[in-house]
């Protein structure tokens, strides 16, 4: 992979609804869509992938600088098969430090302990199955409001010019209180409606409405906590409104989790 910090290619940005950790080992329509996107993106020869995942929440903002990030199995109650999955992608220390120095509004801490949580490896396993693209992560300061994260993402746009593929990994609708893991779970109507409202606002590039998501109908059910919603702020903040936005997957899984995924800039 090309780790030259002087390259000048504008990489796309993505939002991926990662959902149930079991998607890491499933062969379903969602994972097939990830594989298809990965084939396209691999041709762009990314220097590295930066993931902003719902599963790395912190006080302050941290960037992972480990040269060999471990696979983190940050869940319980799943089959042993899932815990056996490893994603041995190398880290991207130079790009992580570049990211830290790029941001001037806040101080970003270097972290050499954090690895790849399942918001990262469960999707990258399908997108880049050879684990041959370097990966690093940026944490989410959970005490900050959505607009703060959107503004922080604005400062990271230069990374796209440095051949870094950036993925926000969360879920637009994510209610584990009402989740249904049965095989034929029927989506809740409120989940479908919120997901469709967000889709419309994405198409219309109404970023302000998406930042102020609590004014969107049924947000109290769709986003009971915004840990999985905040990665969306990074995807939007990293993009320009004149860039093309394309959805590559749409589904409500487990009755209350939106798997909506899209790419901007390609």
C-alpha positions as CSV (number, residue, x, y, z in Angstrom):
1,X,0.0,0.0,0.0
2,X,1.1,3.6,-0.7
3,X,2.0,5.4,2.6
4,X,3.4,8.5,0.9
5,X,2.1,11.5,2.7
6,X,2.6,13.6,-0.4
7,X,0.2,11.9,-2.7
8,X,-2.8,14.0,-3.7
9,X,-5.8,11.8,-4.5
10,X,-9.2,12.6,-3.1
11,X,-10.6,9.4,-1.4
12,X,-14.3,8.9,-0.9
13,X,-15.8,8.7,2.6
14,X,-18.3,6.1,3.8
15,X,-20.9,5.5,6.4
16,X,-21.5,1.8,7.2
17,X,-24.3,0.5,9.4
18,X,-22.4,-2.4,10.9
19,X,-25.2,-3.8,13.1
20,X,-25.0,-7.3,14.7
21,X,-21.4,-8.5,15.3
22,X,-22.5,-11.8,13.7
23,X,-22.4,-10.0,10.4
24,X,-18.6,-10.6,10.6
25,X,-19.1,-14.3,9.9
26,X,-22.4,-14.2,8.0
27,X,-22.7,-14.5,4.2
28,X,-25.8,-12.4,3.6
29,X,-26.9,-9.5,1.4
30,X,-25.3,-7.0,3.6
31,X,-21.8,-8.6,3.7
32,X,-22.0,-9.2,0.0
33,X,-22.6,-5.5,-0.5
34,X,-19.5,-4.8,1.6
35,X,-17.4,-7.1,-0.5
36,X,-18.6,-5.4,-3.7
37,X,-17.7,-2.0,-2.4
38,X,-14.4,-3.3,-1.2
39,X,-13.5,-4.5,-4.7
40,X,-14.2,-1.0,-6.1
41,X,-12.3,0.8,-3.3
42,X,-9.3,-1.5,-3.5
43,X,-8.7,-0.3,-7.0
44,X,-8.2,3.2,-5.6
45,X,-5.2,1.9,-3.7
46,X,-5.9,3.6,-0.4
47,X,-2.8,4.3,1.8
48,X,-4.8,3.4,4.8
49,X,-8.3,3.2,6.3
50,X,-9.4,5.5,9.1
51,X,-12.4,4.2,11.0
52,X,-14.5,6.3,13.4
53,X,-16.4,3.6,15.2
54,X,-19.4,3.7,17.7
55,X,-17.4,1.3,19.8
56,X,-14.5,3.6,20.7
57,X,-15.9,6.1,23.1
58,X,-13.5,8.2,25.2
59,X,-13.0,11.3,27.3
60,X,-11.2,13.5,24.9
61,X,-10.2,12.4,21.4
62,X,-7.6,9.7,20.8
63,X,-6.0,8.3,17.7
64,X,-4.6,4.8,17.5
65,X,-0.9,4.7,16.6
66,X,-0.1,1.0,17.2
67,X,1.8,-0.5,14.3
68,X,0.0,-3.9,14.9
69,X,-3.4,-3.2,16.2
70,X,-5.0,-6.3,17.9
71,X,-8.5,-7.5,17.1
72,X,-10.8,-6.5,19.9
73,X,-13.8,-8.8,20.6
74,X,-15.8,-6.2,22.4
75,X,-19.0,-8.1,23.0
76,X,-20.4,-11.0,25.0
77,X,-22.9,-13.8,24.5
78,X,-22.0,-14.7,21.0
79,X,-20.7,-18.1,19.6
80,X,-17.0,-19.0,20.0
81,X,-16.6,-18.9,16.2
82,X,-17.0,-15.1,16.4
83,X,-14.3,-14.8,19.1
84,X,-11.9,-16.8,16.9
85,X,-12.0,-14.2,14.1
86,X,-8.8,-12.2,13.8
87,X,-8.2,-9.3,11.4
88,X,-4.4,-8.8,11.4
89,X,-4.2,-5.6,9.3
90,X,-1.2,-3.4,10.0
91,X,-1.5,-0.1,11.7
92,X,-0.7,3.3,10.1
93,X,1.4,5.1,12.7
94,X,2.7,7.9,10.4
95,X,-0.8,8.7,9.2
96,X,-2.2,8.6,12.7
97,X,0.4,11.1,13.9
98,X,-0.3,13.2,10.8
99,X,-4.0,13.1,11.8
100,X,-3.1,14.3,15.4
101,X,-1.1,17.2,14.1
102,X,-3.7,18.1,11.4
103,X,-6.3,19.1,14.0
104,X,-5.7,22.5,15.7
105,X,-8.9,23.1,17.6
106,X,-8.3,20.4,20.2
107,X,-5.5,18.2,21.4
108,X,-5.6,14.6,20.2
109,X,-4.0,12.0,22.3
110,X,-1.9,9.2,20.8
111,X,-3.0,5.7,21.9
112,X,-0.8,2.7,21.4
113,X,-3.0,0.2,23.2
114,X,-6.3,0.3,21.3
115,X,-6.7,-2.1,18.5
116,X,-9.6,-2.7,16.0
117,X,-13.0,-2.9,17.6
118,X,-15.8,-4.8,15.9
119,X,-17.2,-1.6,14.4
120,X,-14.0,-1.7,12.3
121,X,-13.0,-5.3,11.7
122,X,-16.4,-6.8,11.3
123,X,-16.9,-4.7,8.1
124,X,-13.3,-4.5,6.9
125,X,-13.1,-8.3,7.0
126,X,-15.6,-8.3,4.1
127,X,-14.3,-5.2,2.3
128,X,-10.6,-6.0,2.4
129,X,-10.5,-9.7,3.3
130,X,-6.7,-10.0,2.9
131,X,-6.2,-7.5,5.7
132,X,-3.5,-5.9,3.6
133,X,-4.6,-2.2,3.9
134,X,-3.3,-0.4,7.0
135,X,-6.0,0.6,9.5
136,X,-6.2,3.1,12.3
137,X,-9.0,4.5,14.4
138,X,-10.1,7.8,15.9
139,X,-12.1,7.8,19.1
140,X,-15.4,9.6,19.8
141,X,-15.5,12.1,22.7
142,X,-18.9,11.0,23.9
143,X,-19.4,14.1,26.0
144,X,-19.5,16.4,23.0
145,X,-22.6,17.2,21.0
146,X,-23.2,16.2,17.3
147,X,-22.2,19.6,15.8
148,X,-18.9,19.4,17.7
149,X,-18.1,16.1,15.9
150,X,-19.3,17.5,12.6
151,X,-16.9,20.5,13.0
152,X,-14.0,18.3,14.0
153,X,-14.6,16.2,10.9
154,X,-14.2,19.4,8.8
155,X,-10.6,19.6,10.1
156,X,-9.9,16.1,8.9
157,X,-10.7,16.7,5.2
158,X,-7.1,16.9,4.2
159,X,-6.7,13.2,5.0
160,X,-8.9,12.5,1.9
161,X,-6.2,14.2,-0.2
162,X,-3.6,12.0,1.5
163,X,-5.2,8.9,0.1
164,X,-6.9,7.9,3.3
165,X,-10.2,6.1,3.1
166,X,-12.4,7.2,6.0
167,X,-15.4,5.2,7.3
168,X,-17.9,6.2,9.9
169,X,-19.2,2.9,11.4
170,X,-22.4,3.0,13.4
171,X,-26.1,2.7,12.8
172,X,-28.7,5.4,11.9
173,X,-31.3,3.5,13.9
174,X,-30.0,1.6,16.8
175,X,-32.3,0.5,19.6
176,X,-31.0,-2.5,21.5
177,X,-33.7,-2.2,24.1
178,X,-36.2,-3.4,21.5
179,X,-34.0,-5.6,19.3
180,X,-35.3,-8.9,18.0
181,X,-32.7,-11.5,17.1
182,X,-35.2,-13.9,15.7
183,X,-34.5,-15.1,12.1
184,X,-37.6,-13.3,10.7
185,X,-37.8,-10.2,12.8
186,X,-40.2,-7.7,11.4
187,X,-39.0,-4.1,11.4
188,X,-40.8,-1.6,13.6
189,X,-42.7,1.0,11.7
190,X,-41.0,3.8,13.6
191,X,-37.6,2.4,12.6
192,X,-38.5,2.3,9.0
193,X,-40.0,5.9,9.1
194,X,-36.9,7.4,10.9
195,X,-34.6,5.6,8.5
196,X,-36.5,6.9,5.5
197,X,-36.6,10.5,6.9
198,X,-32.8,10.4,7.3
199,X,-32.5,9.0,3.8
200,X,-34.4,12.0,2.4
201,X,-32.3,14.5,4.3
202,X,-29.2,12.8,3.1
203,X,-30.4,13.0,-0.5
204,X,-31.2,16.7,0.0
205,X,-27.9,17.3,1.8
206,X,-29.8,18.8,4.7
207,X,-26.8,18.3,7.1
208,X,-28.2,20.8,9.7
209,X,-31.3,18.7,10.1
210,X,-29.2,15.6,10.5
211,X,-27.0,17.3,13.1
212,X,-30.1,18.3,15.0
213,X,-31.5,14.8,14.7
214,X,-33.7,15.1,17.8
215,X,-36.2,17.1,15.7
216,X,-36.6,14.2,13.3
217,X,-39.7,12.1,14.0
218,X,-39.4,9.2,16.5
219,X,-35.8,10.0,17.3
220,X,-36.3,9.1,20.9
221,X,-36.9,5.5,19.7
222,X,-34.5,5.4,16.8
223,X,-31.6,7.0,18.7
224,X,-32.1,6.4,22.4
225,X,-28.4,7.0,22.8
226,X,-26.3,8.6,20.1
227,X,-23.1,6.5,20.2
228,X,-24.0,4.8,17.0
229,X,-25.4,8.0,15.4
230,X,-22.3,10.1,16.0
231,X,-20.1,8.4,13.3
232,X,-22.5,9.8,10.8
233,X,-21.4,13.3,11.8
234,X,-17.9,12.5,10.7
235,X,-18.9,11.1,7.3
236,X,-21.0,14.2,6.7
237,X,-18.4,16.7,8.0
238,X,-15.7,15.2,5.8
239,X,-17.7,15.7,2.7
240,X,-18.8,18.6,0.5
241,X,-22.5,19.1,-0.4
242,X,-21.7,19.1,-4.1
243,X,-20.3,15.5,-4.0
244,X,-22.3,12.6,-5.1
245,X,-23.9,10.4,-2.4
246,X,-24.9,6.9,-3.2
247,X,-26.6,4.3,-1.0
248,X,-25.1,0.8,-1.4
249,X,-27.2,-0.9,1.2
250,X,-30.6,-0.4,2.8
251,X,-32.3,-2.7,5.4
252,X,-33.7,-2.8,8.9
253,X,-32.1,-5.8,10.7
254,X,-33.3,-7.3,14.0
255,X,-36.4,-5.1,13.9
256,X,-34.7,-2.0,15.3
257,X,-31.3,-1.6,13.6
258,X,-30.8,0.3,10.4
259,X,-28.1,-1.1,8.1
260,X,-28.2,1.9,5.8
261,X,-24.8,2.4,4.2
262,X,-23.6,5.0,1.7
263,X,-20.6,6.4,0.0
264,X,-19.7,10.0,-0.9
265,X,-17.3,11.1,-3.5
266,X,-17.4,8.3,-6.0
